Amino acid sequence: MRTTRRAALAGFLVALVAAPASAQTVKIGFITTLSGPQGAIGEHMKNSVELALDHLGRKVGGLDVEVIYGDDQVKPDVGKQLADEMLKKHKVHFVSGVIWSNVMLAVAPTVTGAGTFMIGTNAGPHELAGKMCHELFFTTSWQNDQTPEAMGKYMQDQNITDVYAMAPNYAAGKDMIAGVKRYFKNKIVGEVYTQLGQQDYQAEISQLRAASPKAVFVFYPGGMGIQFLKQYAQAGLRGQIPLYSVYTVDEISLPAVKEAALGQFETRYWSPDLKNEANQKYVVDYRKKYGKMPVFYGAQSYDGIMLIDAAVKAVKGDLTNKKGMIAAMRQADYKSTRGPYKYNVNHFPIENFYLLKAVQDPSGELVMQIQKTVFENHKDSYSAECPMKW
């Protein structure tokens, strides 16, 4: 496979092009964040797409493949521009990726409105699970509320009497806190929304300390989580007020914050220690190729390529057969890194959610390990609003 670079949208697009094909080439536009403090997330996603293609012999559904990568810079307008260019200039058959829910809400309707598949591999805003569901939209991740619903249940089961909740002020941040409140029925003593991408939390941590809650819940993905965890520990609160989180303590933040995250609890649908063939191959080969532990953003993106591959195979490479590909994707008939799962009517997974803990393994490496299952075959809370029937 040869690599070419194309400048477009001021250099936001990079195309990785398969060798010229005599048959049709599957074109996939993959939108993520590849610059700034959140670029580490996008790097894991892109790496995992490339690993999936390696495992597929650089083919998708038996056809040659071209992947066009776009950097959304955490901006909905840039994400929409990228989607427009991928659709009109590159004429992609699938758009995939997208970390941020505000970006997804700009990208997904653009893509599905053009009659093209959108395969989300992270963001799961409630709107797309409910009234805005679409037959051409699938996700290999989760609906935003589901993971914090699991943490809300765990905190309720622990009989924590009150919680102070914090998240970035954007679509996913609001979904995450809504999810916690759906299952945590005791008192929320503070609900604070901070700027998306914020790096300094000293003022908010002072307010939190003054509120003297029994526990804190946060959702701070990527670089935001690294800074929050460091500053929470530096403020001396780590040993005073228990911290519970989603998408904050992970394989991106652990190497950066080290002992400041040791013992922290998270809920997630995926973990590197899930015992299934696809996951073990993914984790081992990712570490071998990239020299670091993969993260859930990557596992979802790997699965996204595998879902597309299964759909293209099912229609024997006939990329015009969208009904056939929809029917195939609804079966989720591929080896997912999470293990087998089913799709709900809205094309969001029905899947397990686990309690994870940051621990030190025998080699001294900090890793996330599953402690127990919180939910089995958990459905999102918005599927009843989806008008699709199948």
N, C-alpha and C positions, 0 to 999 in steps of 0.2 A: 504494500500500500504506500502511495506517495502522498506527501503533504504539500498543499499549496496554501498561500495566504492571500486573502482578498480584503482590500480595504473598503469598508462601506459604513455608512452612518458614523463618520469620523473615527473609523477604526474599531467599531464595536463588534464587527463580525469576523470570525475566523472560520474558514471552511476546511474541513478535512475530507479529502476527496478520494473515493475508491478508484482503482484502475478503470480505464474506459471499458464499458460493457457492451456486449452485443445485444443482450436482453435489456429489459427496463431496469433502471437503477432506483432503488428506494431512497427517497430524499427525506431526511429528518432535520427539522430545525430545533435546536436545543437552546432554550433561553435560561440563563442563570446569572449569578453575580460573580464577575471575575476580577473585580478591582475593589480597592478600598478595604476597610477593616472586615467587611463581610465576604471578601473574595476567597477566604479559606473554605467557606461552604461550597462555593461554586467549583473550586478546584477538586474537592472530593467528588462532586457530582460528575464533572467532566471525566475524571480519572475512571470512575465506575462505568460510565458509558463506554469508554475505550476498552476496559476489561471485559465487559459484556460482548463487545464486538470481537475481541480476541477469542473468547470462549465459543463464539459462533463462527469462527473461521473467517472473520471479516466479511460475513454475509448476513443478510436479514431475510428470513423466509426463503433462503436459497438464492436470493438476488444480490447483486452488488449494491453497495450502500454508500451514500454521501451524507455526512453529518455537518451541518452548518451551525456553529456555536455563536451565540449572541450574548453580550454583556449588558444587562438591564440597568446597572448602576443603582439598584434599589429604587428606580423611578418608574411609575406606571406609564408615563408618556413615552419614555425610551423603550419600555417593554412592548408597547403597542406599535411603535415605529419598527421595531425589530420584527414583530409578527407580520406586519404589512409587507415588509421587504422580503421576508422568507416566503410568504404566500405569492406575491406578485412577481418578484424577480427570480427567485430560486424555485418557485413552483413546488414547494415541499408537499409530501403526502401526509406527513405527521408533524405537529409541533409538540414539543415535550419540555419537561423541566419546570421551572419557576419556583423560587423559594418563597416569595413574599405574597401575602394574600391581596394586598392592594394592587400589586402588579398583575396577579392572576385575574382579578376582576376586570382589568383592562384588556388582558391578552385573550382569555378564553372566549368571550363573546365575539371578538374579532375573528378568531380562528374558526369556531364552529359556525359563525354566520357566513363564512366563505365556503362552507361545505367541506371543511377539512377536520381531521381528527386532532383533538387536543388530549394528550396523555400527560396529566399532571404527575409530578414526582416529588412534590412536597406540599405546597400551599393547598389548604382545604377549606376555603371560606364557606360559611353556612349557606350563603345565597345559592352557590352552585350545587349544594346537596338538596336544596329545597325547590323553590319555585323556578329557579334558573337552571335546573338540571337539563341536560341535553343528551341525545342519543350518541353524539360524536365526542362527548367528554367522558373520559375515564381517568381515575387516579390510582396509582399504586402505593399511595401513602395512607391517608386517613382524613376524616373530617376534623377540622380544628378542635372542636369541643371534646372529641372522644378521649384523647390522652389526659387532659386535665379532669375529665369526669372520673377517670380511674384514680387520679391523685386525690380528688375530692372524696371519693369513697374510702380510700385508705386513711385519710385524715379523720374522717367521721368514725371509722372503725376504731381508730386509736383514741377516740373520745377527746380530741383536742377541742377545747371550749371556744376559743376564738382565734381568728387568723387575719393577718394583714396581707393584702394581695397587691402585687405590683406587676406591670407589664407595659410594653411600648404602646403608644397611642396610635394604633392602626387596626385594621380589620381583624387580624389574627389575635392581637392582644386582647381585644374585647371578647372574641370567641373563647379564648382560653379561660378568662375569668368567669364567663358565663358557664363554661363547662364545669369548673370547680364548684360554683354555687348550685349547680343542678343536683350534686350529690353530697356536698358538705352543707348540712342543715343547721349547724351551730352559727355563732356570730361572726360576721365579717366586720372587723373594727376599722379597717381602712381599705380603700380601693383607689390606688394611685396609678395614673397613666403617664409615662414619661415619653420624651421625644424619641422617635424611631432613629436608631443609630447613636443615641447618647452614649458618651464614654465616662462622664463624671457623675457619680451618684451620691456625693457626700451630703448634699442638702437633703435629699430624700431619705438617706440613711439616718440623718439626725432626726427627721420627723418620725421615722419608724421607731427609733429608740425612745422618743418621747411618748409614743403611743403604748409602749410596753406590752405588746401582744404576746400570747402564749406561743405563737408560731408565725412564720412568714411563708407565703407562697409567691414564687416568681416564675415568669416566663421571659427569659432574655437569651435569645439564640445568638450563636456566633460570637463576634467580638464584643457585643454588649454583655454577654454572659461572663466572658473572661474578666472584664473590668468590674462588673458588679460583684463577682465572687471574691476577687482580690480586695476590693474596698470593704466588703462586708467583714472579711477576716481582719483587715487592718483596723477596723473600727472596734474590734474586740467583741463583736456580736456572735461570732461563730459558736462559741462555747456557752453563750447566754440564751439566745433565742433560736430554736430549731428552724432550719430552712428546708422547705420542700419545694421542688421545682419540676418543670417540664421543659425539655429542649434547651437546657441551660448547662447542666453538667453532662458532658458527652466526650467523645473521642477527639474533638477539636479543643475543648477547653481544658481537659484533664492535663495534657502535657504542659499547658501554660500556667495553670494555677497550682498544680501538684497537690501538696498536702492540704491546701486550703479547701479542697473538695473531698478529702478523704472522709468516708462515712456518710456522704450525702445520698439522699434517696431521690429517685426520679421514677416516673412511670413512662413506659414506651411500649410500642408494639414489636420492637426488634431489639436484639442484642447480639454482640459478636459470639456469645456462648450458646446461642440457640442450636440445638442438636438436630440438624437436618443436612442432607447431602449438599444441597445447593448453597446453603449458608457457609458450611465448612469449606467448600471449594472457593467461594467468594472471598472469605476472610483470609485464608492461607495464600491465595494467589494475589490478593490486593497487597498484603504485607510484603510478599516476595517482589512484586513489581514496583511498589511505591515506597517501601521501607517504613510504613507506619500503619497503625490500626485504622480500619475503615470506620465510618460513622453512618448513622441511619440515613442521612441525606444521600449518601452513596448507594446504600442497599436499595433504597427506593428507586434510584435512577437506573441501577443495574436491572431491577425488576421491570422498569418501564420499557427498556429495550427488549427484554425477554417476552413481554406481553405483545409488543409490536411484531416480533419474530413469529410468535405463535399464530397471530392473526393473519399475517402474510402467507405463512405455510398453509393455513386452513383453506385459503382461497387459491392455492397453487400459484401464487405470484400475480394474480389478477387484481391489480391495485384499483381497478374501477369498481370492484365488487364490495362496496362499502357495507351493504346489508350483511353480506357473508362475514366480513371482518367484525362488525358489531356483534353478531351472534357468537363468533369465536371468542372474542374478548370477554363476553358475559360468562363464559365457562371458566375463565381464569385457568386454562389448561396449560400451565407451564410450571417449571420448578422454581417457586418463589423462595427468596432468602428467608422469609418468615415461616415457611411451611405452607401447606394447602390452605386456601381460603376461598370464600365465595363473594360474589358481588351482590350488593343490595340493589333494589330497583333503580336507584339513582346513580349507579356505577361507582359507588364508594365501597371499599372493602368491609366485609363483616369479619372481624378478626379478634385475636386475643390481645390483651394488654397486661403487661407484667410490671411488678415492682422491682426496680434495679437499685443496686447500691454501689458506690465507688469504693473499691477495695484495692489492696496491694496484693498482687499475685506472688507466687513463690520466687519469681525472678526479680521481684522488687518493682515491677511495672504497675502503675495505677490503671485499673480497668473497671468497666461496668459489668456487674454480674447479676443475673436474675435471682431474686430471693423467693418470689412466689407469683402465681397468676392472680391478678385482681379481677379481670373480666374474661370470660370465654365467649367467643363468637359475638362480640359486642357490636350492636348496630348503632349508627348515628341517630341523633334526635330530630333530624329534619326530613327523613326519607318520606314521611307521610305527606309532606307538602309537594313532593315531586310528582308532576302529572304523567310521567312515563308509566306504561304498563307493559310487562312482558313476562 
